Amino acid sequence: MLDLTQKKALVTGIANNRSIAWGIAQQLHTAGADIGVTYLPDAKGRFAKKVGDLVEPLNPSLFLPCNVQDEAQIDETFAQIKEKWGEIDILVHCLAFANKDDLSGDFSNTSRDGFSTALDISAYSLTRLVKAAKPLLTDGGSVVTLSYLGGVKVIPNYNVMGIAKSALEMSVRYLASELGSSNIRVNGISAGPIRTLASSAVGGILDMIHHVEAVAPLKRTVTQTEVGNTAAFLCSDLASGITGQIIYVDSGYEIMGMSGN
């Protein structure tokens, strides 16, 4: 039985009720985990209120600001986690961003700043958060991140985010190798296209979803809940022998060779 009772899970990347991170947080909560949530702070406090109202039913015992481009704020976030929880069992990384201008047109036109921003927020942030979390993962634990097929295959209008996801997936493998001796498992979920705030920046997202519905073996796309169920599994003892893997939750789309049929 999937049981996360007495597990402390930190979830990053919840923006609204369409976020995959929201689906993951809900399923971790259903399995009994004590939930902590980080949000991206802004000057007017809009994200804090919006995300705070959304996650209130989960009764999170931690609700903290964390801009992963701010080194001091990352350290402060984990200092507060240590003070409140003492340790952590689960880290969920659902962070990705690229400038919209760098998601269309010729890939060779990607700006230097745009490339750096996408890699920093979408890939390096996993490594940085794991570094901060590692001293608190005292009894082993599980780290889960989100990827997409565009990290291994060319997807229209994905461009620099595909490079970031590729870097993220290799980060999963290197971190899994580093942390395995401490019984810390690191895995990624490559989810099928879902309408989220982040995916709305990708041109033709609805066409991508309809294509998956036509081509995938299950003849549909996936839901936040299905991705959340897989994340909860990977965070549980049922997945104790799985690390360094990218698990596809995409209705089987990834296996199809003749994607036009």
N, C-alpha and C positions, 0 to 999 in steps of 0.2 A: 504494500500500500504506500502511496506517495504521501509522506509525512514530513513537513518542515517545521513542526512544532519546536519551539525553543531556538529556532534558527533566526539570526539577525541578518536582514537583507537590505542592502542599500541600493536603491534604484535611481538611476540618472536618466534624464532626457524626456521626462513627461512634459508635454506642452499643452495638450488638450485631450478630449475624450476619444480622439481618433489615433492618438499616439500608440505605436506598438509597445512602448514602455508602459503605457497605462494598462494594456492587456496583460503584460507580464506581471506588473505589480498586483493586479487583481487575482491572478492565479496563484502567486506566491502567498498572498493573504489567505486565499481559500484553503491552501495547504497548511496553514497555521503559522507562517513566518511572521516575525515582528518586523514591520516595514519602516525603513527610513527613506526619505525622499530628498533629493536636491533639485534646485530650480535655478534657472539663469536669472540673476538679479538685474533689474533695470531701474533707472532713476526714479520713475514714478511708482514703482512697486506693483505694476500691473500683473507681472508674471507670478509674483508671490501670491497675490489674491486669487488669480485664476486657477493656478495649480493647487493652491491650498484648499480652495472650495471643492475642487474635483476629488482630491484624495482624502477628504475628511471622512468618508465612510470607511476607509481602511484604518482609521485611527492610528496614523503613523506616530511613532514615538520620537522620531527625529524629522525635522523639516528645516533644511539648511540651504543658504545660498551657495552656489559654487560655479564660478566662471572658470572653465578649465584653461583659459588663456592667462589666468592670473595666478602665478605661483604661490603668492602669499595666501590667497583665498583657498586654494587647495589644501595647503598646510593647516590653515585655520579650521577648515571643514573637518578634516580628519582628527585634529586635536579635540574638537567638540564631540566627535564620534567616540573617541577614546574615553573622554570624560563621562559620557552618558552610558555607553554600552560596555566599554572596556575591551571588547573584541568584536569581530565581525565574522560572519560565516559565508555571506553571499554578496558579490558585487555584480551589478547589472549595468552594463555600459551601452547606452542607446543614444550616442551623440554623433551627429554628422552635420556638416555645413559646407557649402561652397557658394561662392558668388554666382548669382543667376547668369551673369554674362559669360561665365566660364563653363556653363552647362549646354551651350549650343554653339553652332558654327564650327569652324575648323579647330580641331584640337590643338594644332600648332600655334594657334593664336592665344592660348592660355597665358594669362599674365603671370609674371613672377610672383607678385603678391597674392594673386588668386590661388596659384599652385600651393604656396606656403600655407595659406589660410586653410585650404581644404585638407591638406595633410596634417596640419597641426590639430585642428578640432576633430577631424574624423578618424585619425589613426593614432597620432602621438598621444592624444589624451588617454587612450586605453593604457599605454605604458606608464604614463605619469600617475594615473589613478591607482594602478596596481602597485607602483612603487610606494605610494602613500598608504595603501591598504595592507601591504605585506606584513608590517609589524603587528597588525591587529588580527591577521588570519592565523591566530595562534594554535588553532586546533584543526588545521587544514581548511578546506573550503572550496568554493566554486566561483569562478568568474565567467560571465556570459556576455558576449557582445553581439551586435547585429551587423550582418553583411548583406550583400545582394549579388546576384548573378553577374552584374556589371563589373565585378572585381576580377572575373576570369574570362569573360567574353565581351565583345564590343556590343554596347547597347546604345541606340540612338539617343541623343540629348543627355547622355550621362557623363561623357568626357572626363574631366579631371576627377569627378567623384569615383569613377571606375578605378583610377590609379590609387586613390585614397583607400578604397575598399580592398584592393589588392595588397596594399601595405598593411592594412588592418588584419587581413587573414594570415599574412606571414608573421605579424606580431603575435597572433594567437599561438602559433607553433613555437616561436622562440620563448615566449613566456611559459608555455606549457612545459617545455624542456627545462627551463630554469627552476620552476616552482614545483615540479613533480616530486622531488625528494622531500618536500615539506607537506605532501599530500594535498596540494592546492591544484585543482583542475581548472583548465582554461579552455573554453570552447566558444564557437561562434554559430549563430543561426543565420542561414541565408534564406530570407523570407521572400516569397513571391510579392509582386507589386500590390500595394495596399494604399488606398487614398489616405494620406496623412498630410500634416502641415509641411513636412520636409519634402514629400514626394510631389507636392503641388508645384514645386519649383522646376520639376523635370517636365519639359515639353512633351505633350502626347501621352501623359500618364494614363488617361482613360483608354487610349488605343492600346497601350501595353496590357492593361487589365483585360480588355476584350480579347486580345490575341491569346493570352494565357487561357482564358475561358474556352476558346475554340480549340487550342492545341494540346493543353495539358491532359494527361491520362484521366484525371478526375473531372475534367471539363468545367472547372471553376477556379477561381482564385482562392486565397486563404483569408482567414480572419485574424484579428488581433488575439482573440481567445486561443486559436490553434497555435499561434506562435508562443503565446503565454504558457500553454500547456507543455510545449516542448522545453521552454526555459525552466519551468518548475521541475520537470523530469531531470534536466541536466544539473540542476542545483540540489537534487536529492541523492540519497544513498543508492537509489536504484541505478544511477549512472556512475557508480563509484569506479568503474574501469574505463571510463571514457574521458580522454583529454586530448587537446591539440586538434580537435576535429571541427569541420564546418558541416553542420547538419542542414540539409535542404528541407525547408518547409514551404513547398511551392506547388502543391498538387501534382508533383512529378514532372513539371515542365522541364527541369534541367536535363532529364534523360533523353529528351526527344532530339533525334538527329535531323529529321525532316521537319523543321519548325514551321514550314509553310503549310503542312497538311493538318 
